[in-house]
Amino acid sequence: MTSISIIGTGKMGSAIAGIAARAGATIQIIRRRAGAGSSLERSDAEYGVVGDRLTGDLVVLAVPYEAYPSILEHYRDQLSGKVVIDISNPIDFTTYDELLVPADSSTAIELAKELPLDTTVVKAFNVNLGDTLSAGTNGTTTTTVLFAGDDPEAKIALTTLIESAGLRAVDVGPLSRARELEAMGFLQIILAASAKTHYESGFTLLS
């Protein structure tokens, strides 16, 4: 059985917890402090606070990119041997005009540089909005989760989680493709922020 630790209790963290529950995974949710969070407490999850031991083989960083240094202060060594799922879109929300990583890199690549060598990083969920993950549909189609990574076993574990929850999983290639996924996430958020699309919708694959 898959075990997953989700650091963060916002809309995306809650939506991914729902996916994990539908997939029958063991769920741990880490919040900033006891009682903190923007979603209702789940009866099917174990809760902890930042600093508690991580119990999941998969670890989802469901926090803003700017919070990564603080998370790594607490968990860098504990992430050794685990699969870390980076869902962030590193947008400069003061201007909505650029990404906060070098033009030839991505948050996933930058994160991997900061982690132990035996930690595997996978980019996933950043092109999805929380509502489409929770509903399992995007418009009239099944929600598709695009992901990128270098480790085949990590990709299999993530694919199993996603598909067991009734969603579609599509491997877009090595971790270097995270840059393109972040550009897609950037565009999607810009379109929604300018009211040209809806936050409840998003990009999807039709075939």
C-alpha positions in Angstrom: 0.0 0.0 0.0 1.3 3.5 -0.9 2.0 5.8 2.0 2.0 9.6 1.4 3.0 12.6 3.5 1.5 15.9 2.4 3.2 19.0 3.8 0.6 21.8 3.5 -3.1 22.1 4.2 -4.3 24.5 1.5 -6.6 23.7 -1.4 -4.0 21.7 -3.4 -2.9 19.8 -0.3 -6.5 18.9 0.4 -7.2 17.9 -3.2 -4.1 15.6 -3.3 -5.2 14.1 0.1 -8.5 13.3 -1.6 -6.7 11.6 -4.4 -4.6 9.6 -1.9 -7.8 8.5 -0.1 -9.5 7.4 -3.2 -6.4 5.4 -4.1 -6.4 3.7 -0.7 -3.1 5.2 0.4 -2.0 5.8 4.0 -2.1 9.5 4.5 -0.1 11.8 6.8 -0.8 15.6 6.7 1.7 18.0 8.1 0.6 21.5 9.0 2.4 24.5 10.4 1.0 24.1 13.9 -1.7 22.1 15.6 -5.2 23.1 14.4 -3.8 25.2 11.6 -5.1 24.7 8.1 -7.7 26.0 5.6 -9.5 22.7 5.1 -11.5 20.5 7.4 -9.7 17.8 9.2 -9.9 14.4 7.5 -10.8 11.3 9.5 -8.8 9.1 7.2 -5.5 10.9 7.8 -2.9 11.1 10.5 -2.0 14.7 11.3 1.3 16.2 12.5 3.1 19.5 12.6 6.2 20.8 10.9 9.1 19.0 12.5 7.3 15.7 13.1 8.8 12.6 11.5 7.6 11.9 7.9 5.9 8.5 7.5 5.2 8.5 3.8 7.3 7.0 1.0 5.9 9.8 -1.2 6.2 13.3 0.1 4.2 16.1 -1.4 5.4 19.7 -0.9 2.0 21.4 -1.1 3.3 24.8 0.0 4.5 27.9 -2.0 7.9 27.7 -3.5 9.0 30.6 -1.2 8.4 28.2 1.8 10.8 25.5 0.5 13.8 26.8 2.4 11.9 26.6 5.7 10.7 23.1 4.9 14.2 21.9 4.0 15.5 23.3 7.3 13.3 20.8 9.1 13.2 17.9 6.6 16.3 17.8 4.3 17.9 14.8 6.0 14.5 13.0 6.4 13.9 13.2 2.7 16.8 10.9 2.0 15.5 7.8 0.1 12.0 9.3 -0.4 10.2 10.4 -3.5 9.5 14.2 -3.3 6.7 15.6 -5.4 7.1 19.2 -6.3 3.8 20.8 -7.3 4.9 24.5 -7.2 4.5 27.2 -9.8 7.2 29.8 -8.9 5.4 32.8 -10.1 6.3 36.3 -9.0 2.8 37.2 -7.8 3.8 40.9 -7.3 4.0 41.3 -11.1 2.6 38.2 -12.6 5.3 38.7 -15.2 8.0 36.0 -14.6 9.0 32.8 -12.9 11.3 32.9 -9.9 13.8 30.4 -11.1 16.6 30.7 -13.7 15.5 30.6 -17.4 17.3 27.3 -17.9 16.0 25.6 -14.7 12.9 24.8 -12.7 11.8 24.6 -9.1 12.1 20.8 -9.4 15.7 21.0 -10.6 16.6 23.6 -8.0 15.0 21.5 -5.3 16.9 18.4 -6.3 20.1 20.3 -5.9 19.3 20.9 -2.2 18.3 17.4 -1.3 20.3 14.2 -0.5 21.6 12.4 -3.5 19.3 9.4 -2.9 16.2 11.6 -2.9 14.0 11.4 -6.0 12.2 14.5 -7.2 9.1 14.3 -9.5 7.3 17.3 -10.9 3.5 16.8 -10.8 0.1 18.4 -10.2 1.3 22.0 -11.0 -0.7 22.2 -14.2 -3.9 21.1 -12.3 -6.2 23.3 -10.3 -7.5 21.9 -7.0 -11.2 21.7 -8.1 -10.4 19.5 -11.1 -8.4 17.1 -8.9 -11.2 16.9 -6.3 -13.9 16.4 -8.9 -11.8 14.0 -11.0 -13.1 15.7 -14.2 -12.0 18.8 -16.1 -15.0 19.9 -18.2 -16.3 16.7 -19.7 -13.0 14.8 -19.6 -11.2 12.9 -16.9 -8.7 15.0 -15.1 -5.2 14.5 -16.5 -2.1 14.8 -14.3 1.1 15.6 -16.2 4.4 14.7 -14.5 8.1 14.6 -15.1 11.0 12.8 -13.5 14.1 10.7 -14.0 13.4 7.7 -11.8 11.2 4.9 -13.4 10.1 3.4 -10.1 9.1 6.8 -8.7 7.0 7.4 -11.8 5.3 4.0 -11.5 4.4 4.7 -7.8 3.0 8.1 -8.8 1.1 6.7 -11.8 -0.4 4.0 -9.6 -1.6 6.6 -7.1 -3.2 8.8 -9.7 -4.8 6.0 -11.7 -6.1 4.2 -8.6 -7.9 7.5 -7.8 -9.7 7.4 -11.2 -7.5 10.1 -12.9 -5.3 9.9 -16.0 -1.6 10.0 -15.6 0.7 11.2 -18.4 4.5 11.0 -18.2 5.9 13.9 -20.1 9.6 12.9 -19.8 12.7 13.5 -17.7 12.8 16.0 -14.9 14.2 18.6 -17.3 10.7 18.8 -18.7 9.6 20.4 -15.4 10.5 23.7 -16.9 7.9 23.3 -19.6 5.3 22.2 -17.0 6.0 25.3 -15.0 5.5 27.5 -18.1 2.2 25.8 -18.6 1.2 26.3 -15.0 2.2 30.0 -15.3 0.1 30.5 -18.4 -2.9 28.7 -16.8 -2.8 30.9 -13.7 -2.4 34.1 -15.7 -5.4 33.2 -17.8 -7.5 32.5 -14.7 -6.3 35.7 -13.0 -7.3 37.7 -16.0 -10.8 36.1 -16.1 -10.1 34.5 -19.5 -10.6 31.1 -18.0 -12.0 29.8 -14.7 -10.1 28.6 -11.6 -12.4 25.5 -11.6 -11.2 24.5 -15.1 -7.7 24.3 -16.7 -5.8 22.7 -19.5 -6.7 19.1 -20.4 -5.8 16.4 -22.9 -8.7 15.2 -25.1 -7.1 12.0 -26.4 
